Amino acid sequence: MDMTIGLKTIADASFDSVMITSAGRKNEIIYVNKAFEKLTGYKAKDVLGKDPKFLQGPATDPATIRQLVKDLKAAKTFEGRTINYRADGSPFIMHWRVLPVKSGRGASAKVENYVAIQRVISA
């Protein structure tokens, strides 16, 4: 079985929002599932290539974002809660986990992508 196809099938069927970004300065979105579209109101075609920061707004907790950046720079998994915003501007509280995806093994492993899994905890 092609693992890429199998993992895409799982992500597409997930009740949770899944986003995959490239690692690096741009952190461009390269994949979102249908649950992301339902949660945020943004269509995949409108977000691919963008930095996920556009989901943040006035009530997004800066301390949580600083912790996210710190954990990802250290190639660690991040888990937290914050407020993000839908396409219509309405806020939602989400719990999310961001995992680094590495290529290679051991000390030479390099973070290539991040997988973010988001779940609404309050409307």
C-alpha positions, 0 to 999 in steps of 0.5 A, a space after each residue: 500500500 502506498 503510505 502517502 495515499 493511505 495517510 491522505 485518505 485518513 486525513 480526508 476522513 478525519 473529524 478533526 481539521 488537518 493542515 500540513 505546512 512546509 517548514 522554513 521561513 514561509 511555512 506555506 500551507 500545502 494541504 488542508 482536509 475537508 474538516 479544515 474547510 468546514 471549521 474555518 470556512 476557507 476552501 483549500 484553493 484559497 489557503 494553499 501557499 499561505 502562511 497559517 498566520 492569517 487565521 490569527 486575530 486580536 484575541 489570539 494569545 501571543 504567549 501561546 504563539 510564542 510557545 508554538 514557535 519555540 517548540 517548532 524551532 526545537 523540533 518538538 511537538 507543540 500542544 495548546 489552545 488559542 482563539 483563531 478566526 473563520 473566514 467570516 471573522 467569527 472567533 473559535 477556541 481550538 485545541 491543537 497539536 503541531 508535529 514536526 515531520 522529519 526526513 532522515 534519521 538521527 542527528 541528521 534528520 531535518 524537519 521538512 513539514 509540520 502537521 497541525 491537527 485542530 479541534 474546536 473546544 468552544 464555538 
